[in-house]
Amino acid sequence: NLHVINIKPLKAFSDNYIWLLETNEEVSVVDPGDAKPVLDYIDTHKKKLKDIFVTHHHFDHTAGVPELKNLISGSIFGPHNSYELIDKKLSQGDIVSTLGTEFEIIEVPGHTLDHIAFHNQENNILFCGDTLFAGGCGRVFEGTFDQMFNSLNKLKRLPESTKIYCGHEYTKSNLVFSVKVEPENEDLVKRNSTIDKLISMNGTSLPSSIEVEKKTNPFLRCDLLSDNIQLMEKFGLTDPSEKEIFKYIREWKDSA
Protein backbone atom coordinates (compact mmCIF):
# COMPACT_ATOMS: atom_id res chain seq x y z
CA ASN A 1 0.00 0.00 0.00
CA LEU A 2 2.07 2.90 -1.34
CA HIS A 3 1.53 6.12 0.54
CA VAL A 4 1.04 8.72 -2.18
CA ILE A 5 2.25 12.23 -1.56
CA ASN A 6 1.35 15.14 -3.81
CA ILE A 7 4.26 17.50 -4.60
CA LYS A 8 3.79 20.92 -6.18
CA PRO A 9 6.19 23.72 -7.05
CA LEU A 10 5.64 27.23 -5.75
CA LYS A 11 7.68 29.87 -7.56
CA ALA A 12 9.62 32.40 -5.50
CA PHE A 13 11.90 35.31 -6.49
CA SER A 14 13.08 34.98 -10.11
CA ASP A 15 13.91 31.27 -10.25
CA ASN A 16 13.56 29.67 -6.79
CA TYR A 17 11.31 26.75 -6.00
CA ILE A 18 9.51 26.23 -2.71
CA TRP A 19 8.37 22.60 -2.78
CA LEU A 20 4.99 21.86 -1.32
CA LEU A 21 4.00 18.42 0.03
CA GLU A 22 0.27 18.12 0.24
CA THR A 23 -2.50 15.95 1.66
CA ASN A 24 -6.23 16.74 1.69
CA GLU A 25 -5.93 18.85 4.83
CA GLU A 26 -2.30 19.85 5.26
CA VAL A 27 0.86 20.98 3.52
CA SER A 28 4.53 20.94 4.45
CA VAL A 29 7.06 23.10 2.62
CA VAL A 30 10.69 22.78 1.61
CA ASP A 31 12.97 25.85 1.56
CA PRO A 32 10.45 28.68 1.90
CA GLY A 33 12.61 31.61 0.81
CA ASP A 34 9.50 33.76 0.67
CA ALA A 35 6.43 33.38 2.90
CA LYS A 36 3.95 34.99 0.51
CA PRO A 37 3.54 32.17 -2.06
CA VAL A 38 2.99 29.72 0.82
CA LEU A 39 0.51 31.97 2.61
CA ASP A 40 -1.39 32.56 -0.64
CA TYR A 41 -1.55 28.83 -1.32
CA ILE A 42 -2.78 27.73 2.10
CA ASP A 43 -5.30 30.56 2.13
CA THR A 44 -6.68 29.79 -1.34
CA HIS A 45 -6.79 26.02 -0.79
CA LYS A 46 -7.85 26.17 2.88
CA LYS A 47 -4.92 24.05 4.09
CA LYS A 48 -3.09 23.89 7.40
CA LEU A 49 0.70 24.20 7.52
CA LYS A 50 2.43 21.23 9.15
CA ASP A 51 6.25 21.24 8.86
CA ILE A 52 9.04 23.27 7.27
CA PHE A 53 12.12 21.59 5.77
CA VAL A 54 15.33 23.60 5.26
CA THR A 55 18.21 22.24 3.14
CA HIS A 56 20.71 25.03 3.89
CA HIS A 57 20.92 28.45 5.46
CA HIS A 58 20.98 30.72 2.39
CA PHE A 59 18.50 33.60 2.50
CA ASP A 60 16.62 32.57 -0.65
CA HIS A 61 15.76 29.26 1.08
CA THR A 62 14.98 30.54 4.59
CA ALA A 63 13.69 34.14 4.48
CA GLY A 64 10.05 33.04 4.70
CA VAL A 65 10.58 30.89 7.79
CA PRO A 66 10.09 33.58 10.51
CA GLU A 67 6.65 34.50 9.16
CA LEU A 68 5.55 30.88 8.66
CA LYS A 69 6.92 29.69 12.02
CA ASN A 70 3.83 30.86 13.90
CA LEU A 71 1.49 28.92 11.61
CA ILE A 72 3.03 25.45 11.73
CA SER A 73 1.60 22.66 13.87
CA GLY A 74 4.81 20.63 13.53
CA SER A 75 8.52 21.41 13.36
CA ILE A 76 11.20 23.26 11.44
CA PHE A 77 13.61 20.57 10.26
CA GLY A 78 17.08 21.50 9.05
CA PRO A 79 20.81 20.93 9.30
CA HIS A 80 23.04 21.23 12.36
CA ASN A 81 25.32 24.29 12.73
CA SER A 82 22.96 26.31 10.70
CA TYR A 83 19.99 28.57 10.80
CA GLU A 84 18.86 29.71 14.26
CA LEU A 85 15.13 29.02 13.77
CA ILE A 86 15.57 25.27 13.16
CA ASP A 87 14.13 23.32 16.08
CA LYS A 88 14.92 19.78 14.87
CA LYS A 89 18.59 19.68 13.88
CA LEU A 90 19.44 16.80 11.57
CA SER A 91 22.53 14.80 10.64
CA GLN A 92 23.43 12.01 8.21
CA GLY A 93 21.11 9.02 8.54
CA ASP A 94 18.48 10.72 10.71
CA ILE A 95 14.87 9.92 9.83
CA VAL A 96 12.10 12.52 9.91
CA SER A 97 8.45 12.20 9.04
CA THR A 98 5.92 14.66 7.65
CA LEU A 99 2.35 14.00 6.50
CA GLY A 100 2.90 10.26 6.84
CA THR A 101 6.02 10.30 4.66
CA GLU A 102 9.49 9.43 6.00
CA PHE A 103 12.67 11.09 4.84
CA GLU A 104 16.24 10.04 5.51
CA ILE A 105 18.85 12.76 5.83
CA ILE A 106 21.87 12.79 3.53
CA GLU A 107 24.62 15.28 4.40
CA VAL A 108 25.82 16.97 1.20
CA PRO A 109 28.28 19.76 2.08
CA GLY A 110 29.94 21.81 -0.67
CA HIS A 111 27.59 24.60 -1.73
CA THR A 112 27.38 25.38 1.99
CA LEU A 113 28.91 23.46 4.89
CA ASP A 114 25.51 22.78 6.49
CA HIS A 115 23.73 21.47 3.36
CA ILE A 116 21.49 18.40 3.68
CA ALA A 117 19.12 16.54 1.35
CA PHE A 118 15.86 14.79 2.26
CA HIS A 119 15.34 11.36 0.65
CA ASN A 120 12.16 9.29 0.66
CA GLN A 121 12.87 5.75 -0.54
CA GLU A 122 9.26 4.58 -0.79
CA ASN A 123 8.22 7.17 -3.38
CA ASN A 124 11.74 7.80 -4.75
CA ILE A 125 11.76 11.49 -3.82
CA LEU A 126 14.84 13.65 -3.23
CA PHE A 127 14.76 17.28 -2.09
CA CYS A 128 18.35 18.35 -2.70
CA GLY A 129 18.31 22.15 -2.45
CA ASP A 130 21.27 23.65 -4.30
CA THR A 131 23.56 20.59 -4.38
CA LEU A 132 22.39 18.69 -7.47
CA PHE A 133 20.52 20.64 -10.13
CA ALA A 134 18.86 19.36 -13.29
CA GLY A 135 21.82 19.41 -15.67
CA GLY A 136 24.21 20.92 -13.15
CA CYS A 137 25.31 21.38 -9.54
CA GLY A 138 25.54 24.23 -7.07
CA ARG A 139 28.45 26.61 -6.86
CA VAL A 140 31.01 25.77 -4.19
CA PHE A 141 30.63 28.69 -1.78
CA GLU A 142 31.66 27.42 1.65
CA GLY A 143 32.96 23.91 1.12
CA THR A 144 35.68 22.47 -1.09
CA PHE A 145 35.51 21.00 -4.58
CA ASP A 146 36.28 17.61 -3.04
CA GLN A 147 33.34 17.93 -0.64
CA MET A 148 30.97 18.85 -3.46
CA PHE A 149 32.25 16.00 -5.62
CA ASN A 150 31.76 13.51 -2.77
CA SER A 151 28.28 14.87 -2.03
CA LEU A 152 27.21 14.51 -5.66
CA ASN A 153 28.56 10.96 -5.71
CA LYS A 154 26.44 10.13 -2.66
CA LEU A 155 23.35 11.29 -4.55
CA LYS A 156 24.47 9.51 -7.72
CA ARG A 157 24.32 6.18 -5.86
CA LEU A 158 20.59 6.57 -5.13
CA PRO A 159 18.18 4.45 -7.23
CA GLU A 160 17.96 5.68 -10.83
CA SER A 161 14.21 6.20 -10.51
CA THR A 162 14.76 8.79 -7.75
CA LYS A 163 12.95 12.03 -8.64
CA ILE A 164 15.04 15.17 -8.21
CA TYR A 165 13.39 18.25 -6.71
CA CYS A 166 16.05 20.97 -6.55
CA GLY A 167 15.98 24.59 -5.44
CA HIS A 168 16.11 26.54 -8.71
CA GLU A 169 14.90 26.57 -12.30
CA TYR A 170 18.41 26.67 -13.77
CA THR A 171 17.94 23.75 -16.15
CA LYS A 172 18.14 25.53 -19.51
CA SER A 173 21.33 27.46 -18.73
CA ASN A 174 22.84 24.32 -17.17
CA LEU A 175 22.15 22.28 -20.31
CA VAL A 176 23.56 24.97 -22.62
CA PHE A 177 26.80 24.78 -20.64
CA SER A 178 26.74 20.98 -20.45
CA VAL A 179 26.53 20.70 -24.23
CA LYS A 180 29.80 22.68 -24.42
CA VAL A 181 31.37 20.10 -22.13
CA GLU A 182 29.99 17.08 -24.02
CA PRO A 183 28.95 18.11 -27.54
CA GLU A 184 28.90 14.46 -28.65
CA ASN A 185 26.57 13.27 -25.88
CA GLU A 186 23.38 12.49 -27.84
CA ASP A 187 21.19 12.15 -24.74
CA LEU A 188 22.34 15.58 -23.61
CA VAL A 189 21.89 17.26 -26.99
CA LYS A 190 18.37 15.83 -27.18
CA ARG A 191 17.53 16.92 -23.64
CA ASN A 192 18.74 20.43 -24.40
CA SER A 193 16.65 20.62 -27.57
CA THR A 194 13.42 19.56 -25.80
CA ILE A 195 13.80 21.45 -22.51
CA ASP A 196 12.19 24.73 -23.62
CA LYS A 197 9.07 22.89 -24.71
CA LEU A 198 8.94 20.95 -21.43
CA ILE A 199 9.20 24.14 -19.37
CA SER A 200 6.56 25.96 -21.44
CA MET A 201 4.18 22.98 -21.18
CA ASN A 202 4.63 22.18 -17.47
CA GLY A 203 5.83 25.50 -16.11
CA THR A 204 8.85 23.66 -14.71
CA SER A 205 11.64 21.37 -15.89
CA LEU A 206 11.35 19.34 -12.69
CA PRO A 207 11.41 16.76 -11.33
CA SER A 208 14.40 15.28 -13.08
CA SER A 209 15.72 11.83 -12.11
CA ILE A 210 19.02 10.27 -11.14
CA GLU A 211 18.83 8.22 -14.34
CA VAL A 212 18.49 11.31 -16.54
CA GLU A 213 21.24 13.14 -14.63
CA LYS A 214 23.68 10.23 -14.95
CA LYS A 215 23.21 10.36 -18.73
CA THR A 216 23.30 14.13 -19.21
CA ASN A 217 24.82 15.99 -16.23
CA PRO A 218 28.62 16.34 -16.64
CA PHE A 219 29.06 16.78 -12.88
CA LEU A 220 27.79 13.21 -12.41
CA ARG A 221 29.85 11.95 -15.35
CA CYS A 222 33.40 12.78 -14.23
CA ASP A 223 34.21 9.05 -14.26
CA LEU A 224 33.53 9.03 -18.03
CA LEU A 225 35.06 12.33 -19.09
CA SER A 226 38.77 11.48 -19.04
CA ASP A 227 38.08 9.81 -22.42
CA ASN A 228 36.93 13.17 -23.77
CA ILE A 229 39.98 14.29 -25.74
CA GLN A 230 38.70 17.84 -26.41
CA LEU A 231 38.16 18.40 -22.72
CA MET A 232 41.53 17.03 -21.71
CA GLU A 233 43.21 19.26 -24.29
CA LYS A 234 41.21 22.29 -23.15
CA PHE A 235 42.36 21.78 -19.56
CA GLY A 236 45.83 20.48 -20.44
CA LEU A 237 45.23 17.37 -18.33
CA THR A 238 46.82 13.96 -18.67
CA ASP A 239 45.26 11.09 -16.76
CA PRO A 240 43.36 13.29 -14.29
CA SER A 241 41.42 11.94 -11.32
CA GLU A 242 37.62 12.22 -11.32
CA LYS A 243 37.92 14.90 -8.62
CA GLU A 244 40.29 16.95 -10.79
CA ILE A 245 37.90 16.71 -13.73
CA PHE A 246 35.07 17.86 -11.48
CA LYS A 247 37.07 20.86 -10.25
CA TYR A 248 38.03 21.93 -13.77
CA ILE A 249 34.47 21.73 -15.09
CA ARG A 250 33.05 23.56 -12.06
CA GLU A 251 35.64 26.34 -12.43
CA TRP A 252 34.86 26.56 -16.15
CA LYS A 253 31.16 26.95 -15.37
CA ASP A 254 31.92 29.55 -12.68
CA SER A 255 33.75 31.67 -15.24
CA ALA A 256 31.39 30.96 -18.17
Salt bridges, closest charged atoms under 4 A:
ASP15 OD1 - HIS168 ND1 2.92
GLU22 OE1 - LYS8 NZ 3.08
GLU22 OE2 - LYS47 NZ 3.50
ASP31 OD2 - HIS61 ND1 2.88
ASP40 OD2 - LYS36 NZ 2.65
ASP51 OD2 - LYS50 NZ 3.94
ASP60 OD2 - HIS61 NE2 3.62
ASP60 OD2 - HIS168 NE2 3.25
ASP130 OD2 - HIS56 NE2 3.48
ASP130 OD2 - HIS61 NE2 2.98
ASP130 OD2 - HIS111 NE2 3.44
ASP130 OD2 - HIS168 NE2 3.25
GLU142 OE2 - HIS57 NE2 2.63
ASP146 OD2 - LYS243 NZ 3.95
GLU160 OE2 - LYS214 NZ 3.03
GLU182 OE1 - ARG221 NE 2.76
ASP196 OD2 - LYS172 NZ 3.39
GLU211 OE2 - LYS215 NZ 3.75
GLU213 OE2 - ARG191 NH2 2.89
ASP223 OD1 - LYS156 NZ 3.23
GLU251 OE2 - LYS247 NZ 3.17
ASP254 OD1 - ARG139 NH1 3.53
ASP254 OD1 - ARG250 NH2 2.76
